[in-house]
Amino acid sequence: MDGRGRIVTGSHGVARDHDFHVRMAVAIAATVIGGFGSFALRGQVDIARVPYWVHVHGAVFMAWTLIFVAQAVLAQRGSRALHRRLGWIAAGLVVVMVPLALGTAAMSVRMGRVPPFFPDTIFVALNLLEVSAFGGLLIAAIRLRRRTDWHKRLMLCAMVAMIGPAFGRILPMPLLGPWGGLAVMSGQLLFVLVALVHDLRSRGRVHAACWIGAAVIAIEGLAVPMLAATPPVIALTEALARS
């Protein structure tokens, strides 16, 4: 809508939509960088003693975050050809990201490097669900890449689904106790809420992709303690800790 409350349509509306997604991409990147950066600045990470695979994990995910921002900027500028080429590079990076994320989580349990505010079973369940939510939304976004309205919203929600660890480093997790997981999920859903409000203001209704993304992220967050209590996850966690 414009200043008089009228719904914005046409090329101007598309441009404003692209501007919004660039701002959201930058805000998400700032959350990721700020979360992990502040964790290190507070002296809670001994960078010199961190295993090499943690550095690789961080570098790959940071590369993905920067590509996410770059893709939003390219879409804003109308650089479709470059956007598509970079998109396939990003898709290839995901092939590395997913096993690396799961491998890093497994090694964290094996080496006793799980954040102290997470029980090991919660940590394992959280990583399994986070990767699943991210992967599911990303696959849907790639399949719907020719439908720009769906693609960019699903990509936004996929990115939000994987920034739980960043919020876990921003929020005072030890003080939150059993409410920590809910607080992290609320932080993630706050990004989606901003997208919902944007849709209402610019389109007059919320796009279905935003509702789907919100549902996936909420299910991911609420299902963590339930999955953590299941025999397979308990057995997997115990096996990793003994190995």
NORURHU-V54161 format. One line per field, one symbol per residue. ss: DSSP state (2 for helix, 1 for strand, 0 for the rest). phi: phi as a letter, one per 40 degrees, with the letter a starting at -180 (. if undefined). psi: psi as a letter, one per 20 degrees, with the letter a starting at -180 (. if undefined). Layout:
ss=???
phi=???
psi=???
This chain:
ss=000000000222222222222222222222222222222220000022200222222222222222222222222220022222222222222222222222222222220000000002222222222222222222222220000222222222222220022222220022222222222222222222222222222220000222222222222222222222002222222222220
phi=.cccgcccbgccccccccdcccccccccccccccccccccccgcbcdcbcddccccdccccccccccdcccccccccgccccccccccccccccdccccccccccccccccgbcdccbcdcccccccccccccdcccccccccbccbdccdccccccccccbcddcccccccddccfccccccccccccccccccccdccccbgaccdcccccccccccdcccdccccccdcccccccccccc
psi=qaijjqpprahghgghgggghghgggggghggghghghgghjjjpnhhipqhhhgggggghhggghhgghhhgghhijmgghggghhhgghhhhhhgghgghhggghgghjkjpphjpqghggggggghghggggghggghghkhingggghhhgghgghhjjghghhigqmghhhciigghgghhgghhghgghgggghhhiirpqhhhggggggggggghighghhiqgghgggghgghh.
